[in-house]
Amino acid sequence: MRNQKYYIVVDEYERRFIINSLNNLRNKLIAEGRYTDAVDEILFKVANAKQKKFKIIEEVKDVKDNF
């Protein structure tokens, strides 16, 4: 069975926050002498993820239309 993929939408601030948090976790694991393979893999995926531009279209309904 093929692994299911998930996509998340984050802005540049959130992306940097995720990378910084993963890097801090990695440094903590190194200081404790533990393996960092899983964190390294996720950090690599997040850092090298493709960026796609898209538009968000919101439909705004006027309250008057409901009456």
SULJO-V259079 format. One record per residue. N is the residue number from 0. RES is the residue in one small letter. PHI is phi as a letter, one per 20 degrees, with the letter a starting at -180 (none if undefined). BURIAL is I if it has 9 or more other C-alpha atoms within 8 Angstrom, else O. D_FIRST is the distance of its C-alpha to the first C-alpha in Angstrom with 2 decimals. Layout:
n:N res:RES phi:PHI burial:BURIAL d_first:D_FIRST
n:N res:RES phi:PHI burial:BURIAL d_first:D_FIRST
This chain:
n:0 res:m phi:none burial:O d_first:0.00
n:1 res:r phi:f burial:O d_first:3.77
n:2 res:n phi:f burial:O d_first:6.55
n:3 res:q phi:e burial:O d_first:8.99
n:4 res:k phi:e burial:O d_first:12.41
n:5 res:y phi:c burial:O d_first:15.71
n:6 res:y phi:c burial:O d_first:19.11
n:7 res:i phi:c burial:O d_first:22.43
n:8 res:v phi:d burial:O d_first:25.93
n:9 res:v phi:c burial:O d_first:28.56
n:10 res:d phi:e burial:O d_first:32.01
n:11 res:e phi:f burial:O d_first:33.55
n:12 res:y phi:f burial:O d_first:35.12
n:13 res:e phi:f burial:O d_first:31.90
n:14 res:r phi:f burial:I d_first:30.12
n:15 res:r phi:f burial:O d_first:33.01
n:16 res:f phi:f burial:O d_first:33.01
n:17 res:i phi:f burial:O d_first:29.34
n:18 res:i phi:f burial:I d_first:29.99
n:19 res:n phi:f burial:O d_first:33.22
n:20 res:s phi:f burial:O d_first:31.73
n:21 res:l phi:f burial:I d_first:28.96
n:22 res:n phi:f burial:I d_first:31.70
n:23 res:n phi:f burial:O d_first:33.91
n:24 res:l phi:f burial:I d_first:31.22
n:25 res:r phi:f burial:I d_first:30.70
n:26 res:n phi:f burial:O d_first:34.48
n:27 res:k phi:f burial:O d_first:34.76
n:28 res:l phi:f burial:I d_first:32.21
n:29 res:i phi:f burial:I d_first:34.09
n:30 res:a phi:f burial:O d_first:37.37
n:31 res:e phi:e burial:O d_first:36.06
n:32 res:g phi:m burial:O d_first:34.90
n:33 res:r phi:d burial:O d_first:31.23
n:34 res:y phi:f burial:O d_first:28.13
n:35 res:t phi:d burial:I d_first:27.13
n:36 res:d phi:g burial:O d_first:23.91
n:37 res:a phi:f burial:O d_first:21.68
n:38 res:v phi:f burial:I d_first:24.44
n:39 res:d phi:g burial:I d_first:25.01
n:40 res:e phi:f burial:O d_first:21.45
n:41 res:i phi:f burial:O d_first:21.62
n:42 res:l phi:g burial:I d_first:25.21
n:43 res:f phi:f burial:O d_first:24.39
n:44 res:k phi:f burial:O d_first:21.72
n:45 res:v phi:f burial:I d_first:24.21
n:46 res:a phi:f burial:O d_first:27.15
n:47 res:n phi:d burial:O d_first:25.63
n:48 res:a phi:f burial:O d_first:23.86
n:49 res:k phi:f burial:O d_first:24.97
n:50 res:q phi:d burial:O d_first:27.62
n:51 res:k phi:c burial:O d_first:27.80
n:52 res:k phi:e burial:O d_first:30.94
n:53 res:f phi:b burial:O d_first:30.95
n:54 res:k phi:d burial:O d_first:33.43
n:55 res:i phi:d burial:O d_first:33.27
n:56 res:i phi:d burial:O d_first:35.28
n:57 res:e phi:d burial:O d_first:36.61
n:58 res:e phi:e burial:O d_first:38.49
n:59 res:v phi:d burial:O d_first:41.58
n:60 res:k phi:e burial:O d_first:43.23
n:61 res:d phi:e burial:O d_first:46.91
n:62 res:v phi:f burial:O d_first:48.16
n:63 res:k phi:f burial:O d_first:51.06
n:64 res:d phi:f burial:O d_first:48.78
n:65 res:n phi:e burial:O d_first:47.85
n:66 res:f phi:d burial:O d_first:51.47
